[in-house]
Amino acid sequence: MEAAEKIKMKKQLTEKAEFFKTISHPVRLCILALLLREKNSNVTNMQCCIDVSQSTISQHLAKLKMAGIITGRREGTEIFYSISSEELIKTLQVILENVRCKGENQ
């Protein structure tokens, strides 16, 4: 393998590792599972589903947004979050395949 290929591979692997580090928290995974199901949601709806405070959800949303995993769209005073790309949706569907949010039928 040539040096340029090794550098490219290392960069790609580093990006993947950062993605997994970012999502590797139960609250963030729950947020992502909810967004997979609902397509978009605001903090209030997430709080009802996840059973943590709005400030906790907001902190986790900020980490997901900073990593480019989710995006936010403002509607008046509320921000509705969604997963940022179809590629990420497909990846997260595989990772969260059998996960059910609170209140969903088992």
C-alpha positions as CSV (number, residue, x, y, z in Angstrom):
1,M,0.0,0.0,0.0
2,E,1.4,3.4,-1.0
3,A,1.9,6.2,1.5
4,A,-0.9,8.3,0.0
5,E,-3.4,5.4,0.3
6,K,-2.3,4.8,3.9
7,I,-2.9,8.5,4.7
8,K,-6.3,8.4,3.0
9,M,-7.3,5.2,4.9
10,K,-6.1,6.6,8.2
11,K,-8.2,9.8,7.6
12,Q,-11.3,7.7,6.8
13,L,-10.9,5.5,9.8
14,T,-10.4,8.5,12.0
15,E,-13.6,10.0,10.8
16,K,-15.5,6.7,11.4
17,A,-14.0,6.4,14.9
18,E,-15.1,10.0,15.7
19,F,-18.7,9.2,14.5
20,F,-18.8,6.1,16.8
21,K,-17.4,8.1,19.7
22,T,-20.0,10.8,19.2
23,I,-23.0,8.4,19.1
24,S,-21.7,6.2,21.9
25,H,-23.9,7.5,24.7
26,P,-27.3,6.0,25.5
27,V,-29.1,9.3,25.4
28,R,-27.6,10.2,22.0
29,L,-28.5,6.8,20.7
30,C,-32.0,7.3,22.0
31,I,-32.3,10.7,20.3
32,L,-31.1,9.2,17.0
33,A,-33.6,6.3,17.3
34,L,-36.4,8.8,17.9
35,L,-35.2,10.8,14.9
36,L,-35.1,7.7,12.7
37,R,-38.7,7.0,13.7
38,E,-40.1,10.5,13.7
39,K,-37.9,12.1,10.9
40,N,-37.7,15.3,13.0
41,S,-38.5,16.4,16.5
42,N,-38.0,19.2,19.0
43,V,-36.5,19.0,22.4
44,T,-39.9,18.9,24.2
45,N,-41.0,15.8,22.2
46,M,-37.7,14.2,22.9
47,Q,-37.9,14.8,26.6
48,C,-41.3,13.0,26.8
49,C,-39.8,10.0,25.1
50,I,-36.4,9.9,26.7
51,D,-37.1,10.8,30.4
52,V,-34.2,13.2,30.9
53,S,-34.2,17.0,31.4
54,Q,-34.4,19.4,28.5
55,S,-30.9,20.8,29.3
56,T,-29.5,17.3,29.1
57,I,-31.1,16.7,25.8
58,S,-29.9,20.0,24.5
59,Q,-26.3,19.2,25.5
60,H,-26.4,15.9,23.6
61,L,-28.1,17.6,20.6
62,A,-25.2,20.1,20.5
63,K,-22.7,17.3,20.4
64,L,-24.6,15.6,17.6
65,K,-25.0,18.8,15.7
66,M,-21.3,19.8,16.1
67,A,-20.4,16.4,14.6
68,G,-22.6,17.0,11.6
69,I,-24.9,14.0,12.5
70,I,-28.0,16.1,12.9
71,T,-29.3,19.5,11.7
72,G,-31.7,21.9,13.2
73,R,-34.5,23.9,11.6
74,R,-36.0,26.8,13.4
75,E,-39.8,27.3,13.4
76,G,-40.6,30.3,15.5
77,T,-39.2,29.7,19.0
78,E,-38.7,26.0,18.4
79,I,-35.9,24.1,16.7
80,F,-36.7,20.8,15.0
81,Y,-33.9,18.4,14.6
82,S,-33.3,15.7,11.9
83,I,-30.6,13.4,10.8
84,S,-28.4,15.2,8.4
85,S,-28.0,12.8,5.5
86,E,-29.4,9.7,3.9
87,E,-26.1,8.0,4.3
88,L,-26.2,8.5,8.0
89,I,-29.8,7.4,8.2
90,K,-28.9,4.1,6.5
91,T,-25.9,3.6,8.9
92,L,-28.0,4.4,12.0
93,Q,-30.8,2.1,10.8
94,V,-28.3,-0.8,10.8
95,I,-26.9,0.1,14.2
96,L,-30.3,0.7,15.8
97,E,-32.2,-2.1,13.9
98,N,-34.0,-3.7,16.9
99,V,-34.1,-0.7,19.3
100,R,-37.6,0.5,20.4
101,C,-38.2,3.9,21.9
102,K,-40.2,4.1,25.1
103,G,-43.9,3.7,24.3
104,E,-43.4,1.8,21.0
105,N,-45.0,-1.6,20.6
106,Q,-42.5,-4.4,21.1
